[in-house]
């Protein structure tokens, strides 16, 4: 069974929360250490973006789920990995999927709008519920919850 948009939202929320607290601490400490120099925010943002990409890519590639997806009862699969519980999608699909989702957001305004559309894109695919990032990586998001 395909993962629901509600479950996907919960997964993004949990994963986002995991990065928000450390990021807030990093921003606070960085601003204190640089006497409020604003340029440090660009460095912190770049570090956060790369850290999120590595985290999500490695987790999806090796396990098929991030912490958020596990909490939400979701798993990312390819046609080959769907029959193997706990299997990841491999490096190519994992890193492609994450890059498509995260890197447009590095471009101010327009890129963030593209990322917003990327998050909503599973709504545009009524049959497979694939987002644009899923289509690029040839992945599907499925539910791991047992339905009776």
Backbone as a ProteinNet text record, in pm:
[ID]
protein_1_A
[PRIMARY]
XXXXXXXXXXXXXXXXXXXXXXXXXXXXXXXXXXXXXXXXXXXXXXXXXXXXXXXXXXXXXXXXXXXXXXXXXXXXXXXXXXXXXXXXXXXXXXXXXXXXXXXXXXXXXXXXXXXXXXXXXXXXXXXXXXXXXXXXXXXXXXXXXXXX
[TERTIARY]
84.1	0	89.3	53.2	130.2	114.2	217.2	212.4	119.4	50.9	-41.5	34.3	-26.9	34.5	44.1	-50.5	-43.7	77.9	104.2	221	350.6	350.7	469.4	496.3	389.8	404.1	460.7	408	458.2	606.7	646.7	787.2	875.3	834.5	911.4	917.8	807.7	802.3	902.1	904.2	996.7	1141.3	1171.1	1308	1349	1258	1286.7	1316	1240.2	1259.6	1397.5	1440.7	1572.4	1684.7	1661.5	1763.8	1741.1	1619.8	1589.8	1657.9	1653.9	1713.2	1865.4	1937.1	2081.7	2115.2	2034.5	2059.7	2042.5	1937.7	1914.7	2031	2078.9	2194.2	2319	2339.2	2454.6	2448.7	2332	2316	2346	2289.1	2310.5	2458.3	2524.2	2665.7	2748.9	2717.8	2793.5	2780.3	2658.7	2639.5	2710.5	2710.7	2781.1	2931.9	2983.6	3128.5	3176.7	3090.8	3132.1	3078.2	3032.3	2978.4	2866.2	2779.1	2661.7	2684.2	2795.7	2823	2720	2644	2535.7	2585.1	2703.5	2755.4	2759.5	2772.6	2782.5	2654.7	2542	2416.1	2421.3	2490.6	2504.7	2587.7	2690.4	2773.9	2692.9	2619.8	2538.3	2431.9	2369.9	2268.2	2329	2446.3	2512.7	2547.8	2597.8	2630.4	2504.3	2395.9	2270.3	2220.5	2225.8	2178.3	2256.8	2388.2	2471.9	2448.1	2435.2	2410	2276.2	2173	2042	2049.6	2122.8	2135.8	2205.8	2314.2	2388.2	2302.8	2238.2	2152.6	2043.1	1965.9	1854	1902.4	2005.8	2057.2	2106.4	2186.7	2242.1	2133.7	2039.5	1932.6	1843.9	1805.7	1720.5	1797.6	1923.3	2004.2	2024.5	2048.1	2081.2	1961.9	1864.3	1751.5	1616.3	1610.5	1482.9	1396.2	1448.3	1369.7	1460.2	1419.5	1484.4	1416.3	1460.2	1394.8	1248.3	1224.8	1087.5	1000.1	1052.2	974.1	945.3	1040.5	1017.9	906.6	909.8	806	669.5	666.5	540.2	496.4	577.1	541	553.7	660	683.6	817.1	828.9	955.2	964.9	1082.5	1107.7	1164	1104.7	1146.5	1160.6	1234.6	1235.9	1162.9	1142.3	1077.6	1160.6	1292.7	1380.9	1382.2	1375.6	1388.3	1255.6	1145.3	1014	988.8	1041.5	1017.4	1111	1205.4	1302.6	1283.2	1210.9	1187.9	1318.7	1325.1	1443.2	1554.6	1537.8	1641.8	1632.2	1747.3	1750.5	1734.2	1736.1	1715.6	1847.3	1959	2089	2132.5	2262.7	2318.3	2264.7	2256.7	2213.8	2074	1980.8	1843.3	1834.7	1904.5	1899.2	1951.9	2069.1	2129.2	2055.4	2005.3	1928.7	1800.1	1727.6	1599.5	1619.9	1719.1	1744.3	1792.5	1879.3	1928.7	1815	1726.9	1613.2	1523	1510	1423	1488.3	1616	1678.7	1749.8	1822.7	1910.3	1840.7	1722.2	1657.9	1635.1	1614.7	1591.3	1710	1826.6	1944.9	1936.4	1852.6	1834.2	1724.2	1755.8	1654.9	1527.9	1417.5	1283	1242.3	1296.9	1255.1	1282.9	1400.2	1435.2	1348	1315.6	1229	1087.3	1044.1	914.1	915.1	1025.1	1038.6	1035.6	1105.1	1103	961.7	889.3	750.3	665.7	682.8	609.9	652.3	780.8	832.2	761.1	743.4	674.4	529.3	467.5	327	310.1	417.8	407.4	345	351.4	279.7	128	74.3	-67.9	-101.1	-1.7	-24.3	-26.1	15.7	20.5	-82.1	-200.1	-310.1	-287.1	-216.5	-201.5	-88.2	33.7	149	188.3	129.1	162.7	312.9	377.9	519.9	538.8	627.4	667.8	769.2	802.5	899.8	1034.9	1068.3	1193.5	1187.7	1070.2	1053.6	1066.8	1007	1015.3	1160.6	1234.9	1375.9	1459.4	1428.2	1506	1442.3	1325.7	1252.4	1217.8	1166.4	1128.8	979.9	931.4	793.2	796.6	698.9	688.2	571.1	601.3	496.9	477	361.5	330.7	383.3	439.8	486.6	388.1	280.5	180	92.7	64.2	-19	-164.6	-231	-373	-455.8	-561.6	-650.2	-779.4
-117.7	0	125.1	222	346.2	429.6	503.3	591	708.9	752.3	864.8	997	1101.3	1233.7	1278.9	1239.2	1271.7	1208.5	1082.5	1012.4	1075.4	1112.5	1176.5	1310.7	1384.7	1513.2	1491	1391.3	1360.3	1325.4	1246.5	1208	1331.2	1422.4	1545.8	1630.8	1634.3	1711.3	1657.1	1526.2	1463.9	1485.3	1458.7	1478.5	1625.7	1715.3	1858.4	1899.4	1843	1872.5	1825.1	1710.2	1658.1	1753.4	1831.9	1925.9	2067.1	2099.9	2236.2	2271.6	2182.5	2212.7	2228.3	2132.2	2153.1	2277.4	2303.5	2421.7	2549.1	2556.7	2675.3	2696.3	2588.1	2598.9	2643.7	2588.7	2625.3	2772.8	2821.5	2962.4	3050.9	3015	3094.3	3101.6	2986.8	2982.1	3056.3	3037.1	3103.2	3254.3	3302.6	3447.7	3504.7	3430.6	3476.1	3481.6	3379.6	3372.7	3476.2	3518.7	3614.8	3755.2	3778.6	3909.7	3955.5	3864.1	3898.8	3915.6	3868.7	3878.5	3793.8	3857.1	3790.5	3690.2	3706.4	3615.9	3471.9	3454.9	3320.2	3240.6	3310.3	3241.3	3166.9	3221.4	3153.7	3025.8	3033.6	2916.2	2809.4	2850.1	2755.6	2692.9	2773.5	2720.5	2617	2645.4	2550.2	2421.1	2432.5	2313.7	2232	2300.5	2229.8	2158.3	2223.3	2164.3	2037.7	2045.4	1929	1818.1	1854.2	1753.7	1683.6	1759.8	1699.4	1606.5	1649.3	1567	1435.3	1442.9	1321.2	1230.7	1288.2	1210.8	1137.7	1214.3	1153.9	1054	1089.4	1001.1	869	875.9	753.4	665.4	725.8	648	580.8	655.3	599.7	494.4	521.5	427	295.9	302.7	181.2	112.6	190.7	133.4	152	247.7	277.7	371.5	420.1	509.5	595.2	718.6	805.8	780.6	847.9	835.3	879.2	988.8	1038.2	939.9	881.6	783.6	659.8	617.9	503.8	535.1	655	696.8	699.5	747	759	628.3	524.5	395.6	394.7	455.8	463.2	401.1	363	312.6	351.7	391.9	425.4	300.5	262.8	141	167.7	78.6	71	-57.8	-81.1	-206.3	-326.2	-311.9	-422.3	-442.8	-336.2	-348.8	-368.1	-355.4	-362.1	-494.4	-603.3	-734.4	-769.7	-682.8	-711	-613.8	-655.4	-565.2	-514.9	-386	-325.5	-293.3	-331.1	-303.5	-158.6	-99.3	35.5	34	152.1	164	171.9	175.7	188.5	333.6	352.4	487.5	577	526.9	612.3	668.5	583.2	629.2	713.8	674.3	748.7	889.8	903.5	1036.2	1122.2	1061.8	1136.8	1191.9	1105.7	1145.8	1263.3	1252.8	1358	1487.4	1476.8	1597	1671	1596.1	1658.7	1732.5	1679.2	1740.3	1861.6	1851.9	1953.4	2066.2	2036.7	2137.1	2254	2237.8	2358.5	2465.8	2425	2520.1	2609.7	2578.4	2662.6	2793	2795.2	2917.1	2999.9	3121.5	3202.4	3221.5	3218.5	3241.7	3138.3	3144.7	3054	2908.9	2880.9	2744.9	2694	2781.6	2742.1	2714.8	2788.3	2762.1	2625.6	2594	2463.5	2351.8	2370.6	2271	2253.1	2361.7	2355.6	2274	2300.2	2222.2	2075.2	2050	1913.2	1836.5	1903.5	1840.9	1809.8	1897.3	1877.9	1786.3	1760.1	1686.9	1547	1474.3	1346.2	1361.3	1479.1	1504	1503.5	1534.4	1544.3	1408.3	1303.4	1167.8	1082.9	1073.8	1005.1	855.3	794.2	649.5	601.8	645	594.5	685	805.3	902.2	931.2	931.3	962.9	1113.4	1165.7	1304	1312.7	1434.9	1451.6	1392.3	1405.2	1347.9	1195.3	1136.5	991	945.6	1020.2	985	988.7	1091.5	1104	987	939.4	831.2	693.3	691	565.2	495.6	576	522.5	542	467.7	477.3	483.6	551.9	555.3	466	363.2	268.6	272.8	226.2	216.7	84.1	87.5	-35.1	-82.3	-7.8	-44	-156.3	-251.6	-365.4	-320.7	-346.8	-311.7	-439.3	-431.9	-548.3	-529
0	0	0	-79.2	-88.6	38.1	71.6	187.8	162.6	266	253.5	263.2	215.8	224.2	370	452.7	595.2	661.1	627.9	682.1	630.3	504.1	446.6	514.2	543.4	612.6	752.7	825.1	959.4	954.5	855.6	841.9	820.9	733.9	709.4	836.6	910	1033.6	1135.5	1155.2	1251.2	1207.3	1079.8	1031.1	1040	1007.7	1018.2	1161.7	1255.8	1397.8	1444.5	1393.8	1431	1391	1285.4	1238.8	1291.8	1332.5	1375.7	1507.1	1604.4	1734.6	1723.7	1663.3	1649.1	1565.5	1461.6	1379	1460.2	1540	1622.7	1720	1779.3	1869.5	1794.6	1675.2	1593.6	1553.6	1516.4	1480.3	1601.2	1715.2	1836.6	1873	1877.7	1912.9	1808.7	1680.9	1574.3	1581	1604.2	1613.4	1735.6	1845.4	1965.3	1941.5	1874.3	1851.7	1750.6	1660.7	1557.7	1585.1	1707.4	1746	1653.9	1616.7	1538.1	1390.1	1336.7	1193.3	1117	1030.6	959.7	856.6	802	699.6	749.1	881.4	937.6	911.4	895.6	868	734.8	636.1	506.9	521.2	603.2	628.4	701.5	803.7	880.7	791.3	704.8	613.7	519.3	466.3	375.6	448.5	570.5	650.1	677	711.7	738.4	613.7	499.7	374.7	340.6	350.1	320.1	422.9	550.6	655.1	632.7	598.2	571.2	450.5	346.8	225.8	257.3	331.7	367.1	455.3	556.8	646.9	569.4	492.5	420.4	315.5	241.7	137.3	193.1	298.4	356.4	416.8	484.9	548.7	443.5	340.3	235.2	155.5	125.8	48.1	122.5	253.3	328.4	393.7	443.3	517.7	449.6	358	294.4	376.6	489	574.1	660.4	680.7	778	912	1015.8	1146.4	1133.7	1065.6	1047.3	972.5	866.6	790.8	875.4	957.3	1046.1	1146.3	1204.1	1298.7	1230.3	1107.4	1033	968.8	978.7	919.3	768.5	718.2	574.4	538.3	412.8	359.4	213.1	171.5	31.8	-34.4	-147.3	-216.9	-366.3	-430.8	-576.4	-611.9	-738.3	-777.7	-732.6	-729.7	-690.1	-538.2	-459.5	-314.4	-242.8	-312.9	-248.1	-177.3	-227.8	-167.8	-54.4	-22.3	83.2	199	303.2	417.1	477.9	502.3	562.2	465.2	339.4	240.1	193.9	165.9	112.1	-38.1	-95.6	-240.1	-316.5	-244.7	-309.2	-317.4	-336.8	-335.1	-445.9	-567.3	-678.9	-653.9	-619.2	-594	-468	-363.3	-237.4	-250.6	-312.4	-326.3	-428.7	-536.7	-637	-576.8	-506.5	-446.8	-350.5	-264.8	-166.6	-231	-330.6	-398.9	-468.4	-533.4	-602.4	-504	-383.5	-283	-216.8	-184	-99.5	-173.1	-278.7	-337.6	-407.8	-464.7	-519.1	-413.1	-288.1	-179.7	-149.1	-203.5	-182.1	-260.6	-362.7	-442.4	-376.1	-334.4	-266.1	-349.9	-285.1	-336.4	-441.4	-562.2	-668.8	-631.5	-579.1	-539.8	-426.9	-334.7	-223.3	-272.4	-373.7	-434.4	-504.5	-573.6	-639.6	-535.1	-423.1	-315.8	-261.9	-245.1	-199.6	-297.7	-428.3	-529.3	-527.9	-500.7	-493.3	-381.7	-268	-154.6	-190.5	-267	-306.6	-427.4	-499.9	-626	-616.9	-505	-501.6	-520.4	-488.4	-511.9	-661.3	-745.6	-889.4	-958.7	-889.3	-944.9	-870.7	-927.7	-860.3	-845.2	-938.3	-936.1	-844.2	-867.1	-791.7	-675.7	-665.9	-561.3	-555.5	-674	-680.4	-692	-607.7	-622.9	-734.7	-775.7	-883.1	-843.3	-714.5	-665.3	-669.7	-646.4	-657.3	-802.6	-892.2	-1034.3	-1082.4	-1040.7	-1082.3	-1030.2	-910	-848.8	-870.3	-936	-959.2	-827.3	-732.2	-602	-576.2	-478.1	-431.5	-279.7	-219.8	-75.2	-37.5	43	82.7	233.4	275.7	417.2	470.7	589.8	655.1	759.9	777.9	878.3	824.9	909.9	872.2	871.3	759.7	746.3	758.7	836.6	854	780.3
[MASK]
++++++++++++++++++++++++++++++++++++++++++++++++++++++++++++++++++++++++++++++++++++++++++++++++++++++++++++++++++++++++++++++++++++++++++++++++++++

